[in-house]
Amino acid sequence: MIIILFGPPGAGKGTQAEKLVDKYNLKQLSTGDMLREAITRGSELGEKAKSIMDRGELVSDEIILSMIREKLEKRDSNGFIFDGFPRNLEQAKALDEILHDLRLRLDLVVEIVVKDDVLISRIENRARESKKARSDDNAQVLKNRLNVYHQSTEMIKPYYLEKKKLVKIDGMRSIEKVSGDIEGHLLDIIKQ
């Protein structure tokens, strides 16, 4: 099973991915986590990525796609959840090529829909209260990330709608209700 969790920064993709990983033995592929791991290790890629991420910009497709292919080739789970990827139409098409090459298929794209003002509030709270606070958890960087999201990432929705893979989930509700909606769509796929 291969799933994409799609939505703006702070929409709850990571939280929902964790729930699905545990329940279905899936491996979460978060490009953000992979990049932060490289930053923590202090690798050359990590240093380059850090300066880009701290400005709220996106890391190059070439770097991201290399990381994705490497993870998919391992196939050490029942499937994968993409969290924060793809972010543009070129990445979506490249992912299709990678999946085709590896004889895998995309099952579902879940868009978690949340209003921008709620997202800003969530990120500010995470920065204040969480041990998971990140260097890009501030209102100004988030506003830049939301602009990038609205300008480029949302352009891939028609691509997945045309493929009949995209479902929208109201991310303004409780974590449990969002999880329930996502699992309902997954059960439909499992029954097929």
C-alpha positions in Angstrom: 0.0 0.0 0.0 1.4 3.4 -1.0 -0.3 6.6 0.4 0.4 10.3 0.0 -0.6 12.6 2.9 -1.0 15.9 1.3 -1.6 19.3 2.9 0.0 22.5 4.0 2.6 22.7 6.8 1.0 22.1 10.2 -2.0 20.3 8.8 -1.3 17.1 10.8 0.3 14.9 8.1 3.0 13.7 10.5 0.5 12.9 13.3 -1.8 11.0 10.9 1.2 9.2 9.3 2.3 7.9 12.7 -1.1 6.4 13.4 -1.2 4.7 10.0 2.4 3.4 10.4 1.5 1.7 13.7 -1.8 0.2 12.5 -0.8 -1.0 9.1 2.9 -1.6 9.4 3.8 1.0 6.9 7.0 3.0 6.6 6.6 6.8 6.8 8.7 8.6 4.2 8.9 12.2 5.3 11.3 14.2 3.2 11.4 16.8 6.0 12.4 14.1 8.5 15.0 12.7 6.1 16.5 16.1 5.6 16.5 17.0 9.3 18.3 13.7 9.9 21.0 14.7 7.4 21.2 18.1 9.2 21.6 16.4 12.6 24.3 14.2 11.2 26.0 17.3 9.9 26.5 15.9 6.4 27.2 18.1 3.4 23.7 17.5 2.2 22.4 18.4 5.7 24.3 21.7 5.8 23.0 22.7 2.3 19.5 21.7 3.2 19.5 23.6 6.5 20.2 26.9 5.0 17.4 26.3 2.4 14.9 25.1 5.0 15.6 27.9 7.4 14.5 30.4 4.7 11.3 28.4 4.2 12.3 27.3 0.7 12.2 23.9 -0.8 15.2 21.6 -1.3 15.9 20.6 -5.0 13.9 17.8 -6.6 17.1 15.9 -7.5 18.1 15.5 -3.9 14.6 14.6 -2.7 14.0 12.1 -5.5 17.3 10.3 -4.9 16.3 9.9 -1.2 12.9 8.6 -2.1 14.1 6.0 -4.6 16.6 4.7 -2.1 13.9 4.2 0.5 11.4 2.6 -1.8 14.0 0.1 -3.1 14.3 -1.3 0.5 10.7 -2.5 0.6 11.0 -3.4 4.3 7.4 -2.9 5.3 3.8 -3.5 4.1 3.9 -0.2 2.2 4.8 3.5 2.5 3.3 6.8 3.5 4.6 9.9 1.9 4.4 12.9 4.2 5.2 16.2 2.6 6.0 14.8 -0.8 5.4 15.4 -3.7 5.4 19.1 -3.5 5.1 20.0 -7.2 3.8 18.5 -10.4 7.3 17.5 -11.6 7.9 15.5 -8.3 4.5 13.9 -8.7 5.3 12.7 -12.3 8.8 11.6 -11.2 7.3 9.6 -8.3 5.0 7.9 -10.8 8.1 7.0 -12.9 10.0 5.6 -9.8 6.9 3.6 -8.8 6.6 2.2 -12.3 10.3 1.3 -12.4 10.0 -0.5 -9.1 6.7 -2.2 -10.0 4.8 -0.4 -7.3 1.6 1.6 -7.4 0.1 4.6 -5.6 -3.2 3.6 -3.9 -4.4 6.9 -2.3 -3.7 10.6 -2.0 -5.2 12.2 1.1 -5.5 15.9 1.3 -5.9 17.2 4.8 -7.6 20.6 4.5 -6.9 23.3 7.2 -7.3 27.1 7.0 -4.1 29.1 7.0 -4.9 31.1 10.2 -5.4 27.8 12.1 -2.1 26.5 10.7 -0.2 29.6 11.9 -1.7 29.1 15.4 -0.8 25.4 15.4 2.8 26.1 14.4 3.2 28.8 17.0 1.9 26.5 19.7 4.2 23.7 18.6 7.2 26.1 18.8 6.2 27.2 22.3 5.1 23.9 23.8 6.7 21.0 22.1 10.0 19.3 22.4 9.6 18.7 18.7 10.0 22.4 17.9 12.1 23.0 14.7 14.2 25.8 13.4 11.4 26.5 10.8 8.7 26.7 13.4 7.9 30.4 13.4 5.2 32.5 11.9 7.3 34.3 9.3 8.9 31.1 7.9 5.4 29.4 8.0 3.9 32.2 6.0 6.6 31.8 3.4 6.1 28.0 3.4 2.3 28.5 3.0 2.9 30.8 0.0 5.1 28.2 -1.6 2.5 25.6 -0.9 -0.3 27.5 -2.4 1.7 28.5 -5.5 3.2 25.2 -6.4 2.0 22.3 -4.3 -1.7 22.9 -4.8 -1.1 22.7 -8.6 -0.7 18.9 -8.3 -4.3 18.4 -7.0 -5.8 18.2 -10.5 -3.2 15.6 -11.5 -4.3 13.3 -8.7 -8.0 14.1 -9.2 -7.7 13.1 -12.8 -6.1 9.8 -11.7 -9.0 9.3 -9.2 -6.6 9.0 -6.3 -7.3 12.2 -4.3 -9.7 12.4 -1.4 -10.2 15.5 0.8 -10.4 15.2 4.6 -11.5 18.1 6.9 -8.4 18.7 9.0 -10.1 21.2 11.2 -11.7 18.4 13.3 -10.1 16.3 16.0 -7.2 14.0 15.3 -9.4 11.0 15.9 -12.0 12.1 13.4 -9.4 12.8 10.8 -7.9 9.4 11.4 -11.3 7.8 11.1 -12.0 9.4 7.8 -8.6 8.3 6.4 -9.0 4.8 7.6 -12.4 4.6 6.0 -10.9 5.4 2.6 -8.1 2.8 3.3 -10.6 0.1 4.1 -12.3 0.8 0.7 -8.9 0.2 -1.0 -8.2 -3.0 1.0 -11.6 -4.4 0.1 -10.9 -4.0 -3.6 
